[in-house]
Amino acid sequence: MGEDDWLAGQFESHRTHLRAVAFRMLGSTSEAEDAVQESWLRVARAGTNGVDNLGGWLTTVVARVCLDMLRSRTARREQPLTTEPPGPAAAVNGVDPEREVLLADAVGPALLVVLDTLAPTERLAFVLHDLFAVPFDEIAPLVGRSPTAARQLASRARRRVQGVGAATRPPDADDVRRQRLVLDAFTAASRQGDFEALLAVLDPDVVMRADDVAVDLSLAARSRGAAPLGSLMHGPQAVADVFLNRARSTQRALIDGAIGLVWTAGGRPRGVFPFSVADGLVVEIDIVMDPDRISEFDIRLIDD
């Protein structure tokens, strides 16, 4: 048997599981089939060199395809969601057949409607972790966030799912309001150059991550006295040094459903700063300046 035939056979053995993942991500059997087919095309092109866990890798491939499909939707479906989810599969990623049967029973139309209100990254984090036991360190690269931020995406989605039938307001409205208060305090302190006030809204273990584009751009600013920016920085002092007097031209936004800041120029977002807030303090900040990554975010500006 040739390598291509072997790979095709392995993919077929995982197809039912992949359809189940895609259905829970997309809420449509026809779209799930399309996602699985597109995943096969990507797998066939890429091959499996360096892949240790084939089942886990295939799950992430179909998850990426589904995330792209969710982000490309221009309007929410008006027709009822399709009825029966795909059936259970053999154990993949630690999910055994019995658990898959329970999941098939649990994912009914009401839950799918709620899942359809989530931001794409929230839906991916919740579905992969809560329904298919994928660890957050594997989910994080799919959503371009840290494992901690991926965990928070799933947590927000979980709270919404647990309230099925209890509310009709936009997802996490109260949570967004609380986060906005923290963000407003952070932004005001930054704009006013109030170092102590800035420290007061940062968690003692705050983490800040910057992509390569942001780090490279910061080198020129350092010649004008700006604080150095590293790809990974820890602690309130370092974060406050970077953001002091730096938030004047930013706007508040929902970034993949979470609170954050956006810097725009020429009518386009040039810098995206997703925040993670817990217990009234900023625990994580990402600085994203890479245009390709920025284009993947779902950004909705928040009016004053």
C-alpha positions as CSV (number, residue, x, y, z in Angstrom):
1,M,0.0,0.0,0.0
2,G,1.4,3.4,-1.0
3,E,1.7,6.4,1.4
4,D,-1.3,8.1,-0.3
5,D,-3.5,5.1,0.1
6,W,-2.5,4.7,3.7
7,L,-3.3,8.3,4.4
8,A,-6.6,8.1,2.7
9,G,-7.5,5.0,4.7
10,Q,-6.5,6.7,8.0
11,F,-8.5,9.8,7.1
12,E,-11.6,7.6,6.4
13,S,-11.2,5.9,9.7
14,H,-11.4,9.3,11.4
15,R,-14.1,10.7,9.1
16,T,-17.1,10.2,11.5
17,H,-15.3,11.9,14.3
18,L,-14.3,14.8,12.1
19,R,-17.9,15.2,10.9
20,A,-19.0,15.3,14.5
21,V,-16.5,18.1,15.3
22,A,-17.4,20.0,12.1
23,F,-21.2,19.7,12.9
24,R,-20.8,21.1,16.4
25,M,-18.7,23.9,15.0
26,L,-21.0,24.8,12.1
27,G,-24.4,23.5,13.1
28,S,-25.1,22.2,9.6
29,T,-24.6,18.7,8.3
30,S,-24.0,20.0,4.7
31,E,-21.4,22.5,5.9
32,A,-19.8,19.8,8.0
33,E,-19.4,17.6,5.0
34,D,-17.9,20.5,3.1
35,A,-15.5,21.2,5.9
36,V,-14.4,17.6,6.1
37,Q,-13.8,17.5,2.4
38,E,-11.8,20.7,2.5
39,S,-9.8,19.2,5.4
40,W,-9.0,16.1,3.3
41,L,-7.7,18.3,0.5
42,R,-5.4,20.1,2.9
43,V,-4.2,16.9,4.6
44,A,-3.5,15.3,1.2
45,R,-1.4,18.3,0.2
46,A,0.5,18.6,3.5
47,G,1.2,15.0,4.2
48,T,1.9,13.7,7.7
49,N,5.7,14.3,8.1
50,G,6.4,15.2,11.7
51,V,2.9,14.3,12.9
52,D,2.9,12.2,16.1
53,N,-0.8,12.1,16.9
54,L,-2.7,11.7,13.7
55,G,-6.2,11.9,15.2
56,G,-5.4,15.1,17.2
57,W,-3.8,16.7,14.1
58,L,-6.8,15.9,11.9
59,T,-9.0,17.4,14.5
60,T,-7.1,20.7,14.5
61,V,-7.1,20.7,10.7
62,V,-10.9,20.4,10.5
63,A,-11.2,23.0,13.3
64,R,-9.1,25.5,11.3
65,V,-11.3,24.9,8.3
66,C,-14.5,25.4,10.4
67,L,-13.1,28.6,12.0
68,D,-12.4,30.0,8.5
69,M,-16.0,29.2,7.5
70,L,-17.5,30.8,10.6
71,R,-15.5,34.0,10.0
72,S,-16.5,34.2,6.4
73,R,-20.2,34.1,7.1
74,T,-21.7,37.5,6.2
75,A,-25.1,36.8,7.6
76,R,-26.6,34.5,10.1
77,R,-28.7,31.6,8.7
78,E,-32.4,32.2,8.7
79,Q,-33.5,28.6,8.1
80,P,-33.8,26.1,11.0
81,L,-30.6,24.3,11.9
82,T,-30.4,20.8,10.5
83,T,-31.7,18.0,12.7
84,E,-29.5,15.1,13.5
85,P,-25.8,15.5,14.4
86,P,-23.4,12.9,13.0
87,G,-23.1,9.7,15.0
88,P,-20.3,8.7,17.3
89,A,-16.8,7.7,16.3
90,A,-14.0,5.6,17.6
91,A,-11.9,7.1,20.4
92,V,-9.9,10.2,19.2
93,N,-8.2,12.7,21.4
94,G,-9.3,10.8,24.5
95,V,-13.0,10.9,23.6
96,D,-14.4,7.4,23.8
97,P,-17.5,6.1,21.9
98,E,-19.8,6.2,25.0
99,R,-19.0,9.8,25.6
100,E,-19.6,10.6,21.9
101,V,-23.1,9.0,22.2
102,L,-23.9,11.3,25.1
103,L,-22.6,14.3,23.2
104,A,-24.8,13.4,20.2
105,D,-27.8,13.3,22.5
106,A,-26.8,16.6,24.2
107,V,-26.2,18.7,21.1
108,G,-29.8,19.5,20.2
109,P,-31.3,22.4,18.2
110,A,-31.5,24.7,21.3
111,L,-27.8,24.3,22.1
112,L,-26.9,24.8,18.4
113,V,-28.8,28.1,18.4
114,V,-26.9,29.3,21.4
115,L,-23.6,28.1,19.9
116,D,-24.5,30.2,16.8
117,T,-24.5,33.4,18.9
118,L,-20.9,32.9,20.0
119,A,-17.9,34.6,18.5
120,P,-16.1,32.1,16.2
121,T,-13.1,31.7,18.5
122,E,-15.3,31.2,21.5
123,R,-17.3,28.5,19.7
124,L,-14.1,26.8,18.6
125,A,-12.6,26.8,22.2
126,F,-15.8,25.6,23.8
127,V,-16.5,22.8,21.2
128,L,-12.9,21.5,21.1
129,H,-12.3,21.6,24.8
130,D,-15.7,20.9,26.4
131,L,-17.1,18.5,23.8
132,F,-13.9,16.8,22.5
133,A,-11.4,17.2,25.4
134,V,-8.7,19.0,23.3
135,P,-6.3,20.7,25.7
136,F,-6.0,24.4,25.7
137,D,-2.3,24.4,24.7
138,E,-3.5,22.8,21.4
139,I,-6.4,25.2,21.0
140,A,-4.3,28.3,21.6
141,P,-2.5,28.3,18.2
142,L,-5.8,27.8,16.4
143,V,-7.2,31.1,17.8
144,G,-3.9,33.0,17.9
145,R,-4.0,33.4,21.6
146,S,-2.3,32.1,24.7
147,P,-3.6,28.9,26.5
148,T,-4.9,31.1,29.3
149,A,-6.8,33.3,26.9
150,A,-8.1,30.2,25.1
151,R,-9.4,29.0,28.4
152,Q,-11.2,32.3,29.0
153,L,-12.8,32.0,25.5
154,A,-14.2,28.6,26.5
155,S,-15.3,29.9,29.9
156,R,-17.3,32.8,28.4
157,A,-18.9,30.4,25.9
158,R,-19.6,27.9,28.7
159,R,-21.4,30.5,30.8
160,R,-23.6,31.4,27.7
161,V,-24.3,27.8,27.0
162,Q,-25.3,27.1,30.6
163,G,-27.9,29.9,30.3
164,V,-29.7,28.3,27.4
165,G,-33.2,29.6,27.4
166,A,-32.6,32.0,30.2
167,A,-31.7,35.1,28.3
168,T,-32.0,36.7,24.9
169,R,-29.6,39.6,25.2
170,P,-26.3,39.5,23.3
171,P,-23.9,37.0,24.8
172,D,-21.9,38.0,27.9
173,A,-23.4,41.5,28.0
174,D,-22.8,41.9,31.7
175,D,-19.3,40.5,31.5
176,V,-18.5,42.9,28.6
177,R,-19.7,45.8,30.7
178,R,-17.5,44.8,33.6
179,Q,-14.5,44.3,31.4
180,R,-15.2,47.7,29.7
181,L,-14.9,49.5,33.1
182,V,-11.5,47.9,33.6
183,L,-10.5,48.8,30.1
184,D,-11.7,52.4,30.5
185,A,-9.6,52.8,33.7
186,F,-6.6,51.3,31.9
187,T,-7.0,53.6,28.9
188,A,-7.6,56.7,31.0
189,A,-4.5,56.0,33.1
190,S,-2.4,55.4,30.0
191,R,-3.6,58.6,28.3
192,Q,-3.1,60.7,31.3
193,G,0.4,59.3,32.1
194,D,-0.8,58.2,35.5
195,F,1.7,55.4,36.3
196,E,0.2,54.5,39.7
197,A,-3.3,54.3,38.3
198,L,-2.1,52.1,35.5
199,L,-0.4,49.7,37.9
200,A,-3.7,49.6,39.9
201,V,-5.6,47.9,37.1
202,L,-2.9,45.3,36.3
203,D,-2.8,41.9,37.9
204,P,0.4,41.1,39.8
205,D,1.0,38.3,37.3
206,V,0.0,40.1,34.2
207,V,1.5,38.8,30.9
208,M,1.9,40.7,27.7
209,R,2.8,39.2,24.3
210,A,3.8,41.0,21.2
211,D,4.1,39.6,17.7
212,D,7.3,40.0,15.6
213,V,5.9,42.9,13.6
214,A,5.2,44.9,16.8
215,V,8.6,44.2,18.3
216,D,10.3,45.3,15.1
217,L,8.3,48.5,14.9
218,S,9.1,49.3,18.5
219,L,12.8,49.5,17.8
220,A,12.4,52.8,16.0
221,A,10.2,54.2,18.8
222,R,12.9,53.3,21.4
223,S,15.1,56.0,19.8
224,R,12.5,58.5,20.9
225,G,12.5,57.3,24.4
226,A,9.8,54.7,24.3
227,A,10.1,51.7,26.7
228,P,11.5,48.5,25.1
229,L,9.0,46.0,23.9
230,G,9.7,42.3,24.0
231,S,7.8,39.3,22.6
232,L,7.0,38.2,26.1
233,M,6.8,40.5,29.2
234,H,5.7,39.8,32.7
235,G,4.6,42.0,35.6
236,P,2.8,45.3,36.1
237,Q,5.9,47.4,35.9
238,A,7.0,46.2,32.5
239,V,3.4,46.5,31.1
240,A,2.8,49.9,32.5
241,D,6.2,51.2,31.1
242,V,5.1,50.1,27.6
243,F,1.6,51.6,27.7
244,L,2.2,54.8,29.6
245,N,1.1,57.7,27.4
246,R,0.5,55.3,24.5
247,A,-3.3,54.7,24.3
248,R,-4.3,58.1,23.0
249,S,-5.1,57.0,19.4
250,T,-6.8,53.7,20.2
251,Q,-10.5,52.8,20.2
252,R,-12.4,50.4,22.3
253,A,-13.5,47.3,20.5
254,L,-14.8,43.7,20.8
255,I,-12.1,41.5,19.4
256,D,-13.5,38.0,18.7
257,G,-16.1,38.8,21.4
258,A,-13.6,39.9,24.0
259,I,-12.8,43.5,25.1
260,G,-9.7,45.2,23.8
261,L,-8.2,48.2,22.0
262,V,-7.7,48.8,18.3
263,W,-5.4,51.4,16.6
264,T,-6.6,52.4,13.1
265,A,-4.9,54.4,10.4
266,G,-6.3,55.1,7.0
267,G,-9.6,53.6,8.0
268,R,-8.1,50.2,8.6
269,P,-7.0,48.5,11.9
270,R,-3.2,48.5,12.1
271,G,-2.8,47.3,15.6
272,V,-5.1,45.0,17.7
273,F,-4.8,44.6,21.5
274,P,-7.0,41.9,22.9
275,F,-7.3,42.1,26.7
276,S,-8.1,39.3,29.2
277,V,-9.7,40.6,32.4
278,A,-10.3,38.6,35.5
279,D,-11.6,39.7,39.0
280,G,-11.5,43.4,37.9
281,L,-7.8,43.3,36.7
282,V,-6.0,43.0,33.4
283,V,-4.3,39.6,33.4
284,E,-3.2,39.4,29.7
285,I,-2.6,41.7,26.8
286,D,-1.7,40.7,23.3
287,I,-0.1,43.2,20.8
288,V,-0.8,42.2,17.3
289,M,0.5,44.3,14.4
290,D,0.9,41.5,11.7
291,P,-1.6,42.4,9.0
292,D,-2.3,38.8,8.2
293,R,-3.2,38.0,11.8
294,I,-5.2,41.3,12.2
295,S,-7.4,40.2,9.2
296,E,-8.4,37.1,11.0
297,F,-10.0,38.9,14.0
298,D,-13.7,39.7,14.2
299,I,-13.4,43.4,15.3
300,R,-16.4,45.5,16.3
301,L,-15.7,49.0,17.5
302,I,-17.5,50.1,20.7
303,D,-19.0,53.6,20.6
304,D,-18.5,56.0,23.5
